[in-house]
Amino acid sequence: MDRPLIDRIARSVLYEGYMLYPYRPSSLKNAKRCMFGTLYPGWRVKAQSGSDRSYFQAELLFAGRATATVSILARFLAEGVEREVPLQTTVTGACSASFAEGELTFISTSMADGLYKLTAILRNTSESAELISAHAVISVSEGELVSVTDPPASLASAASQCVNAGVWPVLVGAPGARDAMLASPIILPDYPEVAPESAGDLCDATEIEEILTLRILTLTDEEKAEVRASEERAREILERAESLPAEHLMKLHGTIRGTAPSSQEPWSAWDNWANREVVQTVQVNGTGLKPGDRVRLRPGKRADIFDSVLAGRVAVIAGIEQDFENRIQVAVVVEDDPGRDLGELRQTGHRFFFSPEEIELP
């Protein structure tokens, strides 16, 4: 089992929604933590209708010997403190572990010769505690765990009999490994991973990390002071964003994991792209303009709010681009933009495109 890799994914699940941009306690959306997988006291769940629950149940298939060791590690936050509840037994050894706020239970059911359904249940039995972001890592010492998301055809029927409530188990570890599964309150694919370009957890994995990091950098000095004075995790996020070098921000912009041959004919425009004529200047009212020249913006399309906001502003040409339809686009950065340096690094939100008809001499 690749413990470091699994821990990184599990911690992302544990703290997802723990705090959200702008990471200030005074922000309305941080008045209450927006986290997944909270298990509430049973009496509270019974007293109301809705989807709140007091337990989760993870069921998955195991192919192997009955004597194989099964290890379960349940995790959650209680009063903001990380908690772990371990349980270890054999495939056929039903058992449970009690802790202050609840109970972790394991049972198994024989489905066929050498095939078992493993069931792990984490239940909140307390009067007032909340088990937040509750999840579990289930691993085996030998044999194989079976994907419930994409089971082999021969095991599809058995997999359909697994009942999961509040969590969904996925294979975790290096692709192809079948010795561990993560029962997550967030739906994930088999073999989820944290992008290697990521500098660290932002507690908001549904956001684009590059954009979120750039937004953190735009916080005012007063907002940053509030974040630093709040709690350690928020302070770490802010300090990490402020210390990221420009080259790391560029890595967040996008990457190609790999390529595969295609049976289709390549697009002719791509074939000729390397041999295209690079446009060096653009004519505006009879004057040739080049990167570095100052212009005044006169947006004519009114395509979005920026066309209204930037009308009349002085900008500097950052580049002259030509698209596949041979249309000229002038890339500019606004002269008095505090984030102008980000635009010069080709960052979204600080670099804008206009046609030659939409610019004039200042």
PyMOL commands that set and color helices and strands:
alter all, ss='L'
color gray80, all
select helices_A, chain A and resi 3-15+28-30+42-46+153-159+209-217+221-228+232-243+246-252+268-273+305-309+340-344+356-358
alter helices_A, ss='H'
color red, helices_A
select strands_A, chain A and resi 55-63+69-78+81-90+95-99+102-112+115-124+132-140+144-146+168-171+180-184+282-284+287-289+294-297+314-322+328-334+352-354+359-360
alter strands_A, ss='S'
color yellow, strands_A
deselect
rebuild
show_as cartoon
